[in-house]
């Protein structure tokens, strides 16, 4: 979806992400930057500078941090106000050792597990049992483990959800060794 828009924010489940700018958007801003309308010119110049700050290719954390600082400054806001916009739910990330991480396939920015077949249905069942539940799994890029992320409204609900998903991954996807216990 991020690629379909003029300005798209792309988040990955592993915390990576970036902001993408279409060629159409950049061309339009470059055109407006030479406008005789001072307000449009100033806005276009700020957006082009903002784009220069972002590393669209790799989603560099430093450039994203600087972009956040720029937006807070330009909107006369601060980190406290920004933080107040978001309430973190209790969450855990757990590693499950598997025989072959290559059997996993995800989609939708790693939020949906396509393979192994049936695993996403089990995750969905577990999520439906808890208030404000969310969970996903993704294979590690470097070791034969699957990372399970779970969050829910309360610590107890989150622990229950995380354990259910860990159990499903371990039993349905070739878990190796002792099944992790979520605490």
Secondary structure as UniProt FT lines:
FT   HELIX           2..4
FT   STRAND          7..11
FT   TURN            13..14
FT   STRAND          17..21
FT   HELIX           23..32
FT   TURN            33..34
FT   HELIX           38..53
FT   TURN            56..58
FT   HELIX           61..74
FT   TURN            75..76
FT   HELIX           79..83
FT   TURN            84..85
FT   STRAND          90..98
FT   HELIX           101..103
FT   STRAND          105..107
FT   TURN            108..111
FT   STRAND          112..115
FT   TURN            117..118
FT   HELIX           119..128
FT   TURN            131..132
FT   STRAND          134..139
FT   STRAND          145..152
FT   HELIX           155..172
FT   TURN            173..174
//
